[in-house]
């Protein structure tokens, strides 16, 4: 070992003091050891998917998995864990590929997708033991259809969500911008119930509000492809289903309108989290600028990235 250090010393620091060289080399080896340990030890990371029934929560999670398995998300690899997760994910991907709608989650308390995920590359890669919690839509159907804004807090899922590391609040975009009374009622109910849900999480959180403020929150607009009057044209792409080709210039207008409609909730979440994001997604929509044969679904990679710990190329993070 001493011979190796002497070689490094002579090559890299021929005129430096021996004591200083020792400190520098020791620091480099310490940093390298930290990177090696980070690669070997997975970080537990839980993501709570919160939303009213039929907002597309399960479809969103399934689409993210499908994008990873199709190698359309760069520098991310995934291994599903557990028979239930493997079966549910693959069954649901097959249904989406057939163009079928996914029904509400029916597990009694919540369905937790479990997987090992590797992000990044080379020495800066990170390993995570990811758990994504999707609470049952059917159990909250009656509460959510009423004017009761405490629907989430009354579910067993809430106790799990309090301890989550990141949060996806899911909104069905197709319900928002028609301008009729039903859309207005849906908007008001969504804003008030989601705000109350976060306030309840904040009220029950025990590890300090500064820690909670650092946790990522993403407001996810789903079903962008369903906005037929706004987003684009039908297009046939080689594959098992018909996809909606979305024109990006029109999509920009849709995004601005959705942001305006939900401005109160966006402002609230932005004040509550230092890591707040808004994403626009579609399980069947692809951007018109993509080359023929590229079926990358709208917003999936950005949504996943928004709730994973940020990868910083620093030796001493």
C-alpha positions, -999 to +999 in steps of 0.1 A: +000+000+000+028+024+009+044+017-025+012+027-043+010+059-023+046+067-032+039+062-069+009+085-067+029+110-047+057+111-073+034+113-103+007+138-091+025+158-064+063+158-072+069+191-054+044+190-026+052+185+011+048+148+022+023+157+050+001+177+026+002+149+001-009+124+027-039+146+036-049+150+000-045+113-009-064+103+023-093+127+014-094+112-021-096+076-008-122+087+018-143+102-009-140+072-031-150+049-002-181+070+004-191+067-033-186+029-032-207+026+000-234+048-016-236+024-045-237-007-023-262+005+003-297+011-011-317+041+001-353+034+012-376+058-005-414+058-003-437+077-026-474+084-017-498+086-047-528+107-036-559+115-055-596+113-059-610+081-073-606+076-111-580+103-115-557+078-131-533+070-101-528+034-110-525+041-147-498+067-139-477+043-118-481+015-144-471+039-172-440+049-154-430+012-149-438+006-186-415+034-197-386+021-176-390-014-189-391-001-225-358+016-219-373+050-226-361+065-194-324+072-196-301+060-167-328+042-148-331+005-142-357-013-122-362-047-106-397-054-092-399-071-058-426-095-047-450-118-065-479-093-061-461-064-075-447-084-105-482-098-113-501-065-109-476-044-129-474-068-158-511-075-159-518-037-159-492-030-186-509-056-208-543-039-203-529-005-212-513-019-243-547-033-253-561+002-248-582-009-218-590+014-188-575+003-155-601+000-128-598+014-092-573-003-068-593-028-047-569-038-020-584-033+014-559-008+027-534+002+000-513-015-027-476-009-022-455-014-054-420-025-043-389-023-065-352-019-065-342+011-086-308+023-099-304+058-112-275+075-127-244+059-141-208+051-133-196+061-098-225+086-094-252+059-096-276+055-067-296+025-055-331+028-040-355+004-024-386+021-037-421+017-023-450+034-041-483+035-021-516+036-041-546+037-019-579+020-028-601+040-051-633+021-042-629+027-005-629+064-009-656+065-036-684+074-013-664+099+007-649+116-023-683+120-041-696+139-011-686+174+001-665+159+029-629+172+024-615+148+050-619+118+027-582+109+027-577+112+065-604+086+071-585+059+051-558+035+065-536+048+036-533+081+054-512+066+083-488+052+057-487+085+037-476+106+067-442+088+067-437+090+029-406+106+014-423+122-015-459+129-027-477+128-060-511+146-059-530+134-090-556+155-108-578+144-138-572+172-163-601+161-184-625+171-156-611+207-152-614+229-182-649+224-197-661+255-178-695+239-168-708+235-133-695+200-130-660+211-138-662+240-114-674+217-086-647+192-093-620+220-092-633+234-059-635+199-043-601+189-055-584+221-043-600+220-009-596+183-003-559+182-014-551+213+007-568+198+037-550+165+032-516+182+032-526+202+063-535+169+081-502+154+071-484+185+084-504+184+116-495+147+123-459+149+111-434+143+140-400+148+125-400+186+122-416+209+097-383+219+081-378+183+072-413+180+058-408+212+037-378+196+020-399+166+008-409+167-029-445+174-038-456+170-074-490+180-088-497+156-117-522+164-143-533+131-160-553+122-191-540+151-212-548+131-243-585+131-233-587+169-240-597+163-276-606+199-283-572+212-272-543+189-276-540+174-310-550+147-335-554+110-336-523+092-349-515+056-356-481+045-343-468+010-349-478-010-319-508-027-302-529+004-295-538+038-310-520+067-295-529+104-294-503+126-311-501+158-291-490+191-307-466+208-285-477+244-293-512+235-284-500+216-253-484+248-240-518+266-241-534+236-222-507+238-195-512+275-190-550+270-187-546+241-162-522+261-142-546+290-141-576+268-131-555+252-102-535+284-093-547+284-057-536+248-051-503+254-070-496+285-049-504+266-017-481+236-025-453+260-036-454+277-003-453+243+015-424+226-002-390+237-014-392+209-040-426+215-057-432+205-093-461+204-118-462+177-145-485+170-174-490+133-183-507+109-206-506+071-207-515+073-244-502+106-256-469+112-274-455+145-286-457+154-323-419+163-323-409+127-316-394+106-344-416+079-359-415+048-337-407+067-305-436+060-282-423+079-252-454+088-231-460+124-221-446+135-187-437+101-172-399+106-169-403+141-155-429+129-130-406+101-117-376+124-116-395+150-096-400+127-066-367+109-065-338+123-045-318+147-067-286+132-081-257+156-076-223+148-089-205+157-057-180+135-039-190+148-005-228+148-007 
